[in-house]
Amino acid sequence: MQNLDTSLPVPSVQELVRNGGLDAVPLRYIMDRDDHDHDHDSSEFDHRLAVPCIDMAHLLPAVSSFSSSVQQQSSELLKLRSASRDWGLFQIINHGVSQESLTQMRDVVQGFFELPLEEKKRWAQRSGSLEGYGQAFVTSEDQKLEWCDMIFLKALPANSRNLDLWPQNPPHFRSALEIYSEEMRQLAARLVKFLVMGLGIQQEIEKYSDAFNGGNFDVRMNCYPTCPEPEKVMGISPHADMSGITMLVECGDMPGLQASKTGSGSPFPL
């Protein structure tokens, strides 16, 4: 049985690209055709499929029982329930996470990946753990590799953090991650509350909100370097997350996230 709590060390994809002269993808990164059956050119997508968009401002409590906001909240709760049931994912707007926090987090993540390799290795993964800088879920010397470098950190609760693996370069990395993870924790708690309301089990709100308020929050930051043959590789292989809630934020201007619904891939921007 594979041990997914650790990962074998493999070369940095960024360094493969940085060293120059890479006009073809190394064999170990070329995915099998079956893997690429899940990947499509954007022109092939069914553009009638639109990832549901939830406006959290419409989910806020109504001012009064006679206000039109009561109906607005009810309608948005139905959208949330439908999105969760039929898609398992949705885009959210007016989420309450500050733009300052998002900008700072994007800046320090980009700054970290722009560091020289030897500097990033100060926070490299250690034997027996996924935490730190490296790659995830490499369990065999023979398996195909993803076109991705990453740093994975436990963020909350605070006593779960391994600060030896929290970068100190860029200088504001730690403070940015602390603020970001706390705002994301609050967002997750709000989302859970509304999901429970959408299911019509209001009596369970406190139970589930408390569970997410006190739960474990991990942050994975990915870097997908420029690839000479992008049609042959996968940034991250198709998968389903095991976490209660996964919140995704893109850092660049190039959309790359893809969702799967009834066998169709559909890229969606965040």
Contacts in CASP RR format, 6 or more apart in sequence:
PFRMAT RR
TARGET T0000
AUTHOR 0000-0000-0000
METHOD contacts of the structure
MODEL  1
MQNLDTSLPVPSVQELVRNGGLDAVPLRYIMDRDDHDHDHDSSEFDHRLA
VPCIDMAHLLPAVSSFSSSVQQQSSELLKLRSASRDWGLFQIINHGVSQE
SLTQMRDVVQGFFELPLEEKKRWAQRSGSLEGYGQAFVTSEDQKLEWCDM
IFLKALPANSRNLDLWPQNPPHFRSALEIYSEEMRQLAARLVKFLVMGLG
IQQEIEKYSDAFNGGNFDVRMNCYPTCPEPEKVMGISPHADMSGITMLVE
CGDMPGLQASKTGSGSPFPL
2 139 0 8 1.000
3 139 0 8 1.000
4 130 0 8 1.000
4 137 0 8 1.000
4 139 0 8 1.000
5 128 0 8 1.000
5 129 0 8 1.000
5 130 0 8 1.000
6 127 0 8 1.000
6 128 0 8 1.000
6 129 0 8 1.000
6 130 0 8 1.000
6 139 0 8 1.000
7 125 0 8 1.000
7 130 0 8 1.000
7 134 0 8 1.000
7 135 0 8 1.000
7 136 0 8 1.000
7 137 0 8 1.000
7 138 0 8 1.000
7 139 0 8 1.000
8 138 0 8 1.000
8 139 0 8 1.000
8 140 0 8 1.000
8 141 0 8 1.000
9 124 0 8 1.000
9 125 0 8 1.000
9 134 0 8 1.000
9 138 0 8 1.000
10 134 0 8 1.000
10 135 0 8 1.000
10 138 0 8 1.000
10 145 0 8 1.000
12 117 0 8 1.000
12 120 0 8 1.000
12 134 0 8 1.000
12 149 0 8 1.000
13 29 0 8 1.000
13 145 0 8 1.000
13 147 0 8 1.000
13 148 0 8 1.000
13 149 0 8 1.000
13 223 0 8 1.000
13 225 0 8 1.000
14 113 0 8 1.000
14 117 0 8 1.000
14 149 0 8 1.000
14 223 0 8 1.000
14 225 0 8 1.000
15 117 0 8 1.000
16 22 0 8 1.000
16 26 0 8 1.000
16 225 0 8 1.000
17 225 0 8 1.000
17 226 0 8 1.000
17 227 0 8 1.000
22 228 0 8 1.000
23 228 0 8 1.000
24 228 0 8 1.000
24 229 0 8 1.000
25 147 0 8 1.000
25 227 0 8 1.000
25 228 0 8 1.000
25 229 0 8 1.000
25 232 0 8 1.000
25 233 0 8 1.000
28 144 0 8 1.000
28 145 0 8 1.000
29 144 0 8 1.000
29 145 0 8 1.000
29 146 0 8 1.000
29 147 0 8 1.000
29 232 0 8 1.000
29 233 0 8 1.000
30 144 0 8 1.000
30 232 0 8 1.000
30 233 0 8 1.000
31 144 0 8 1.000
31 232 0 8 1.000
31 233 0 8 1.000
31 234 0 8 1.000
31 237 0 8 1.000
32 144 0 8 1.000
35 144 0 8 1.000
35 234 0 8 1.000
35 237 0 8 1.000
35 238 0 8 1.000
36 231 0 8 1.000
36 232 0 8 1.000
36 234 0 8 1.000
38 238 0 8 1.000
38 260 0 8 1.000
38 265 0 8 1.000
39 234 0 8 1.000
39 258 0 8 1.000
40 265 0 8 1.000
42 267 0 8 1.000
45 264 0 8 1.000
45 265 0 8 1.000
45 266 0 8 1.000
45 267 0 8 1.000
46 264 0 8 1.000
46 266 0 8 1.000
49 261 0 8 1.000
49 264 0 8 1.000
49 265 0 8 1.000
49 266 0 8 1.000
51 87 0 8 1.000
51 89 0 8 1.000
51 90 0 8 1.000
51 91 0 8 1.000
51 259 0 8 1.000
51 266 0 8 1.000
51 268 0 8 1.000
52 79 0 8 1.000
52 82 0 8 1.000
52 83 0 8 1.000
52 87 0 8 1.000
52 90 0 8 1.000
52 91 0 8 1.000
53 90 0 8 1.000
53 91 0 8 1.000
53 92 0 8 1.000
53 93 0 8 1.000
54 76 0 8 1.000
54 79 0 8 1.000
54 80 0 8 1.000
54 83 0 8 1.000
54 90 0 8 1.000
54 91 0 8 1.000
54 92 0 8 1.000
54 93 0 8 1.000
55 76 0 8 1.000
55 92 0 8 1.000
55 93 0 8 1.000
55 94 0 8 1.000
56 92 0 8 1.000
56 93 0 8 1.000
56 94 0 8 1.000
56 95 0 8 1.000
56 96 0 8 1.000
56 190 0 8 1.000
56 194 0 8 1.000
57 93 0 8 1.000
57 94 0 8 1.000
58 69 0 8 1.000
58 72 0 8 1.000
58 73 0 8 1.000
58 75 0 8 1.000
58 76 0 8 1.000
59 73 0 8 1.000
59 76 0 8 1.000
59 77 0 8 1.000
59 80 0 8 1.000
59 194 0 8 1.000
60 69 0 8 1.000
60 73 0 8 1.000
61 73 0 8 1.000
62 69 0 8 1.000
62 70 0 8 1.000
62 72 0 8 1.000
62 73 0 8 1.000
63 69 0 8 1.000
64 70 0 8 1.000
77 194 0 8 1.000
77 197 0 8 1.000
77 198 0 8 1.000
78 198 0 8 1.000
80 90 0 8 1.000
80 194 0 8 1.000
80 195 0 8 1.000
80 198 0 8 1.000
81 195 0 8 1.000
81 198 0 8 1.000
81 199 0 8 1.000
83 89 0 8 1.000
83 90 0 8 1.000
84 90 0 8 1.000
84 195 0 8 1.000
86 261 0 8 1.000
87 259 0 8 1.000
87 261 0 8 1.000
89 259 0 8 1.000
91 268 0 8 1.000
91 270 0 8 1.000
92 191 0 8 1.000
95 187 0 8 1.000
96 183 0 8 1.000
96 187 0 8 1.000
97 180 0 8 1.000
97 183 0 8 1.000
97 184 0 8 1.000
97 187 0 8 1.000
98 183 0 8 1.000
101 176 0 8 1.000
101 179 0 8 1.000
101 180 0 8 1.000
101 183 0 8 1.000
102 180 0 8 1.000
102 249 0 8 1.000
104 172 0 8 1.000
104 176 0 8 1.000
104 179 0 8 1.000
104 180 0 8 1.000
105 176 0 8 1.000
105 177 0 8 1.000
105 180 0 8 1.000
105 249 0 8 1.000
106 249 0 8 1.000
106 251 0 8 1.000
106 252 0 8 1.000
107 170 0 8 1.000
107 176 0 8 1.000
108 170 0 8 1.000
108 172 0 8 1.000
108 173 0 8 1.000
108 176 0 8 1.000
108 177 0 8 1.000
109 221 0 8 1.000
109 251 0 8 1.000
110 251 0 8 1.000
111 170 0 8 1.000
112 120 0 8 1.000
112 151 0 8 1.000
112 167 0 8 1.000
112 169 0 8 1.000
112 170 0 8 1.000
112 173 0 8 1.000
112 221 0 8 1.000
113 120 0 8 1.000
113 149 0 8 1.000
113 221 0 8 1.000
113 223 0 8 1.000
115 169 0 8 1.000
119 169 0 8 1.000
120 133 0 8 1.000
120 151 0 8 1.000
120 167 0 8 1.000
121 133 0 8 1.000
122 167 0 8 1.000
122 169 0 8 1.000
123 132 0 8 1.000
123 133 0 8 1.000
123 151 0 8 1.000
123 164 0 8 1.000
123 165 0 8 1.000
123 166 0 8 1.000
123 167 0 8 1.000
124 132 0 8 1.000
124 133 0 8 1.000
124 134 0 8 1.000
125 131 0 8 1.000
125 132 0 8 1.000
125 133 0 8 1.000
125 134 0 8 1.000
126 132 0 8 1.000
126 165 0 8 1.000
130 136 0 8 1.000
130 137 0 8 1.000
130 152 0 8 1.000
131 152 0 8 1.000
131 153 0 8 1.000
131 154 0 8 1.000
131 162 0 8 1.000
131 165 0 8 1.000
132 151 0 8 1.000
132 152 0 8 1.000
132 153 0 8 1.000
132 165 0 8 1.000
133 149 0 8 1.000
133 150 0 8 1.000
133 151 0 8 1.000
133 165 0 8 1.000
133 167 0 8 1.000
134 149 0 8 1.000
134 150 0 8 1.000
134 151 0 8 1.000
135 145 0 8 1.000
135 146 0 8 1.000
135 148 0 8 1.000
135 149 0 8 1.000
135 150 0 8 1.000
136 150 0 8 1.000
136 152 0 8 1.000
136 220 0 8 1.000
138 145 0 8 1.000
146 233 0 8 1.000
146 234 0 8 1.000
146 235 0 8 1.000
146 236 0 8 1.000
146 237 0 8 1.000
147 224 0 8 1.000
147 225 0 8 1.000
147 227 0 8 1.000
147 230 0 8 1.000
147 233 0 8 1.000
147 234 0 8 1.000
147 235 0 8 1.000
148 222 0 8 1.000
148 223 0 8 1.000
148 224 0 8 1.000
148 235 0 8 1.000
148 236 0 8 1.000
149 222 0 8 1.000
149 223 0 8 1.000
149 225 0 8 1.000
150 220 0 8 1.000
150 221 0 8 1.000
150 222 0 8 1.000
150 223 0 8 1.000
151 167 0 8 1.000
151 220 0 8 1.000
151 221 0 8 1.000
152 218 0 8 1.000
152 219 0 8 1.000
152 220 0 8 1.000
152 221 0 8 1.000
153 161 0 8 1.000
153 162 0 8 1.000
153 165 0 8 1.000
153 166 0 8 1.000
153 177 0 8 1.000
153 218 0 8 1.000
153 219 0 8 1.000
154 160 0 8 1.000
154 161 0 8 1.000
154 162 0 8 1.000
154 216 0 8 1.000
154 217 0 8 1.000
154 218 0 8 1.000
155 161 0 8 1.000
155 177 0 8 1.000
155 178 0 8 1.000
155 181 0 8 1.000
155 217 0 8 1.000
155 218 0 8 1.000
155 219 0 8 1.000
156 181 0 8 1.000
156 182 0 8 1.000
156 185 0 8 1.000
156 214 0 8 1.000
156 215 0 8 1.000
156 216 0 8 1.000
156 217 0 8 1.000
157 214 0 8 1.000
157 215 0 8 1.000
157 216 0 8 1.000
160 216 0 8 1.000
163 174 0 8 1.000
166 173 0 8 1.000
166 174 0 8 1.000
166 177 0 8 1.000
167 173 0 8 1.000
167 174 0 8 1.000
168 174 0 8 1.000
177 219 0 8 1.000
180 219 0 8 1.000
181 217 0 8 1.000
181 219 0 8 1.000
184 217 0 8 1.000
184 247 0 8 1.000
185 212 0 8 1.000
185 213 0 8 1.000
185 217 0 8 1.000
187 247 0 8 1.000
188 212 0 8 1.000
188 217 0 8 1.000
188 245 0 8 1.000
188 247 0 8 1.000
189 209 0 8 1.000
189 212 0 8 1.000
189 213 0 8 1.000
191 245 0 8 1.000
192 208 0 8 1.000
192 209 0 8 1.000
192 211 0 8 1.000
192 212 0 8 1.000
192 245 0 8 1.000
193 205 0 8 1.000
193 208 0 8 1.000
193 209 0 8 1.000
195 208 0 8 1.000
196 202 0 8 1.000
196 204 0 8 1.000
196 205 0 8 1.000
196 208 0 8 1.000
196 209 0 8 1.000
197 205 0 8 1.000
212 245 0 8 1.000
218 243 0 8 1.000
222 235 0 8 1.000
222 236 0 8 1.000
224 235 0 8 1.000
227 233 0 8 1.000
238 260 0 8 1.000
248 257 0 8 1.000
248 270 0 8 1.000
249 270 0 8 1.000
250 256 0 8 1.000
250 257 0 8 1.000
250 269 0 8 1.000
250 270 0 8 1.000
255 267 0 8 1.000
255 268 0 8 1.000
255 269 0 8 1.000
255 270 0 8 1.000
256 267 0 8 1.000
257 267 0 8 1.000
257 268 0 8 1.000
257 269 0 8 1.000
257 270 0 8 1.000
258 265 0 8 1.000
258 266 0 8 1.000
258 267 0 8 1.000
258 268 0 8 1.000
259 265 0 8 1.000
259 266 0 8 1.000
259 267 0 8 1.000
259 268 0 8 1.000
260 266 0 8 1.000
END
